[in-house]
Amino acid sequence: MNTKELLKKVRKIEIKTRRLSDHIFGGEYHSTFKGRGMTFSEVRQYQFGDDVRSIDWNVTARYNEPYVKVFEEERELTMMLMVDVSGSELFATTNQFKKDVLTEISATLAFSAMQNNDKVGLILFSNEVELFIPPKKGKSHVLRIIRELLEFKPQSKETNIAEALKFLTNVMKKKAIVFVLSDFIADDYDNTLRIVGNKHDVTGIRVYDEKEEYIPNLGMIQVQDTETGGVKLVNTSSKKVRHEYWRYHLEKVDYFNNAFTKSGSGVIDCRVDESYVKKLLGYFKRRG
């Protein structure tokens, strides 16, 4: 992808996701993820409806009329986007790859954080951490994150979610809002997730394709594993084969839901042909 094409793609995603974050998610994000506490801002004259508990009695006595203390939410939050860039994210049976949806969701969340003056960082992972961008504020930083999501070429096609979570615990010493975006076709990350969930506010966003849930009856077909590159013949006309595949998929989904729920983390399931806008809004409103 040349520079001109890349900038055009970045701009297209910015226009689409910025509009969403400005008009829909800004307020929802702010109310869902609270700041660290309240800090004193100023003293002003009492107005009808003010909480009498906020009256500053020293100032009130000095001016012989009621004054109240005003507090503001101390935000300064940090959002970390952990995005799976393994080979399985390049699977698609509709007009969108899972990778495209992951990129749009990440951009929407990043702009929502930016609108609330929060820092945003990025971890791209396969079976190892491929890229780490430390959290910063500002539009140019968010646009850099989008550029990386669009054009980054991973060294590996395999997946290791636990390894990425371990890296997060090493680089993020203070509490952060963490979104892990993947298809979660992986195992053995529940123990690490429990440790991360004790420290950070974690949400897993599972993006999947409808055809990953089951194999249609297409007779004898050649199937390639997008992560290992292995190719084998599969008899999809066999009910047993189709049932075993369905069970395999179900096990991965159950593992994902159980691992995140037991760690005290949130979950969002989003099929590539569904509206991620509705999914995110529903999640924010449930948590708000």
DRENDOTOR-410101 format. One line per 2 residues: their letters; for each residue x, y negated, z negated of C-alpha. Coordinates in steps of 0.05 Angstrom, whole numbers, padded with zeros to 5 digits, m for minus. Layout:
N
A) X Y Z  ...
***
This chain:
288
MN) 00000 00000 00000  00031 m00066 00021
TK) 00029 m00129 m00022  m00028 m00161 00017
EL) m00073 m00099 00012  m00056 m00092 m00062
LK) m00074 m00164 m00078  m00139 m00156 m00039
KV) m00157 m00094 m00080  m00138 m00129 m00146
RK) m00182 m00188 m00127  m00240 m00144 m00109
IE) m00238 m00107 m00175  m00228 m00173 m00213
IK) m00290 m00204 m00181  m00333 m00143 m00196
TR) m00309 m00126 m00267  m00298 m00198 m00290
RL) m00371 m00214 m00275  m00392 m00154 m00317
SD) m00347 m00172 m00375  m00367 m00246 m00374
HI) m00442 m00236 m00369  m00454 m00169 m00402
FG) m00398 m00142 m00444  m00366 m00204 m00475
GE) m00418 m00212 m00530  m00429 m00137 m00539
YH) m00354 m00124 m00545  m00347 m00181 m00595
ST) m00403 m00156 m00639  m00381 m00083 m00635
FK) m00308 m00093 m00652  m00303 m00139 m00711
GR) m00242 m00179 m00732  m00200 m00166 m00794
GM) m00240 m00212 m00839  m00262 m00284 m00849
TF) m00215 m00344 m00856  m00232 m00413 m00883
SE) m00245 m00464 m00827  m00273 m00529 m00856
VR) m00320 m00563 m00905  m00383 m00597 m00879
QY) m00448 m00626 m00907  m00501 m00576 m00928
QF) m00555 m00564 m00876  m00623 m00533 m00886
GD) m00617 m00457 m00882  m00544 m00453 m00905
DV) m00528 m00399 m00956  m00525 m00433 m01024
RS) m00469 m00385 m01043  m00423 m00421 m00993
ID) m00430 m00489 m01029  m00363 m00520 m01048
WN) m00379 m00546 m01117  m00315 m00587 m01124
VT) m00328 m00627 m01060  m00402 m00631 m01077
AR) m00385 m00663 m01145  m00336 m00711 m01113
YN) m00385 m00738 m01060  m00448 m00728 m01101
EP) m00483 m00690 m01045  m00479 m00616 m01025
YV) m00422 m00591 m00981  m00410 m00520 m00957
KV) m00348 m00481 m00938  m00347 m00456 m00866
FE) m00311 m00391 m00849  m00292 m00363 m00781
EE) m00280 m00291 m00761  m00206 m00276 m00758
RE) m00202 m00234 m00694  m00132 m00224 m00665
LT) m00150 m00153 m00645  m00109 m00107 m00600
MM) m00139 m00061 m00548  m00099 m00003 m00520
LM) m00122 00030 m00456  m00096 00101 m00449
VD) m00110 00124 m00378  m00099 00195 m00350
VS) m00062 00192 m00283  m00055 00268 m00274
GS) m00072 00303 m00209  m00144 00321 m00229
EL) m00163 00248 m00227  m00157 00249 m00151
FA) m00216 00297 m00146  m00279 00272 m00111
TT) m00341 00300 m00077  m00375 00232 m00071
NQ) m00347 00168 m00042  m00307 00153 m00107
FK) m00248 00188 m00139  m00249 00195 m00214
KD) m00188 00150 m00213  m00229 00093 m00182
VL) m00281 00096 m00237  m00226 00099 m00291
TE) m00195 00037 m00261  m00260 m00002 m00259
IS) m00279 00016 m00331  m00208 m00003 m00354
AT) m00212 m00070 m00319  m00280 m00085 m00348
LA) m00256 m00070 m00419  m00192 m00110 m00408
FS) m00230 m00172 m00385  m00278 m00164 m00444
AM) m00219 m00165 m00492  m00188 m00224 m00455
QN) m00253 m00263 m00461  m00250 m00253 m00536
ND) m00176 m00275 m00538  m00152 m00205 m00557
KV) m00089 m00171 m00535  m00091 m00114 m00485
GL) m00039 m00059 m00473  m00035 00001 m00426
IL) m00010 00072 m00430  m00011 00114 m00366
FS) m00001 00188 m00381  00003 00255 m00347
NE) 00038 00310 m00386  00084 00254 m00410
VE) 00078 00179 m00418  00090 00151 m00348
LF) 00083 00077 m00364  00075 00033 m00425
IP) 00056 m00040 m00421  00058 m00072 m00491
PK) m00004 m00111 m00513  m00007 m00185 m00492
KG) m00060 m00238 m00481  m00079 m00275 m00417
KS) m00107 m00266 m00348  m00040 m00255 m00312
HV) m00026 m00198 m00361  m00094 m00166 m00347
LR) m00083 m00172 m00272  m00016 m00137 m00280
II) m00052 m00079 m00316  m00101 m00074 m00258
RE) m00045 m00074 m00207  m00011 m00016 m00243
LL) m00077 00023 m00247  m00085 00014 m00172
EF) m00016 00030 m00146  00021 00070 m00198
KP) 00049 00136 m00172  00059 00187 m00230
QS) 00119 00233 m00232  00077 00292 m00257
KE) 00008 00319 m00238  m00004 00356 m00304
TN) m00039 00333 m00367  m00019 00330 m00441
IA) m00065 00286 m00481  m00032 00303 m00548
EA) 00035 00277 m00522  00003 00210 m00503
LK) m00030 00204 m00571  00036 00218 m00607
FL) 00068 00162 m00566  00012 00115 m00587
TN) 00024 00128 m00661  00098 00112 m00652
VM) 00088 00046 m00615  00025 00019 m00649
KK) 00039 00007 m00723  m00023 m00037 m00735
KA) m00095 m00017 m00724  m00119 m00021 m00652
IV) m00181 m00009 m00611  m00162 00051 m00568
FV) m00198 00076 m00507  m00175 00143 m00479
LS) m00199 00151 m00407  m00193 00220 m00376
DF) m00233 00279 m00349  m00207 00316 m00411
IA) m00193 00381 m00375  m00142 00395 m00429
DD) m00132 00431 m00495  m00094 00425 m00561
YD) m00103 00352 m00576  m00153 00355 m00634
NT) m00101 00354 m00690  m00063 00295 m00661
LR) m00129 00259 m00648  m00148 00267 m00721
IV) m00084 00232 m00742  m00095 00175 m00692
GN) m00169 00169 m00711  m00150 00157 m00784
KH) m00111 00095 m00765  m00143 00068 m00702
DV) m00214 00055 m00675  m00215 00108 m00619
TG) m00264 00121 m00563  m00258 00177 m00512
IR) m00288 00161 m00443  m00297 00225 m00403
VY) m00304 00213 m00328  m00324 00273 m00286
DE) m00351 00295 m00219  m00418 00332 m00214
KE) m00386 00389 m00174  m00337 00402 m00232
EY) m00396 00428 m00272  m00409 00487 m00227
IP) m00386 00521 m00163  m00439 00526 m00108
NL) m00448 00591 m00069  m00402 00579 m00009
GM) m00376 00650 00000  m00301 00663 00001
IQ) m00264 00596 m00004  m00193 00571 m00016
VQ) m00185 00531 m00080  m00126 00488 m00100
DT) m00109 00467 m00171  m00094 00392 m00164
ET) m00047 00393 m00225  m00005 00456 m00211
GG) m00013 00457 m00136  m00031 00531 m00138
VK) m00077 00558 m00084  m00121 00620 m00089
LV) m00182 00652 m00055  m00246 00650 m00096
NT) m00309 00690 m00081  m00362 00638 m00098
SS) m00418 00685 m00077  m00404 00725 m00140
KK) m00451 00706 m00197  m00398 00728 m00247
VR) m00346 00681 m00217  m00395 00622 m00217
HE) m00416 00637 m00289  m00344 00642 m00313
YW) m00328 00576 m00281  m00389 00544 m00313
RY) m00368 00572 m00381  m00297 00545 m00372
HL) m00324 00476 m00358  m00372 00479 m00417
EK) m00315 00499 m00464  m00274 00438 m00443
VD) m00334 00391 m00454  m00350 00422 m00522
YF) m00277 00417 m00543  m00276 00343 m00522
NN) m00340 00327 m00561  m00319 00365 m00623
AF) m00248 00338 m00625  m00271 00265 m00620
TK) m00331 00272 m00666  m00291 00308 m00721
SG) m00236 00254 m00717  m00289 00200 m00729
SG) m00281 00174 m00658  m00334 00153 m00607
VI) m00350 00189 m00541  m00377 00165 m00474
DC) m00393 00214 m00417  m00396 00184 m00348
RV) m00406 00220 m00282  m00375 00185 m00223
DE) m00442 00174 m00189  m00473 00144 m00253
SY) m00472 00072 m00276  m00414 00063 m00324
VK) m00444 m00006 m00340  m00505 00028 m00373
KL) m00460 00078 m00408  m00415 00024 m00438
LG) m00473 m00022 m00457  m00510 00036 m00490
YF) m00448 00054 m00530  m00434 m00017 m00552
KR) m00506 m00028 m00574  m00507 00038 m00614
RG) m00444 00017 m00650  m00459 m00058 m00657
***
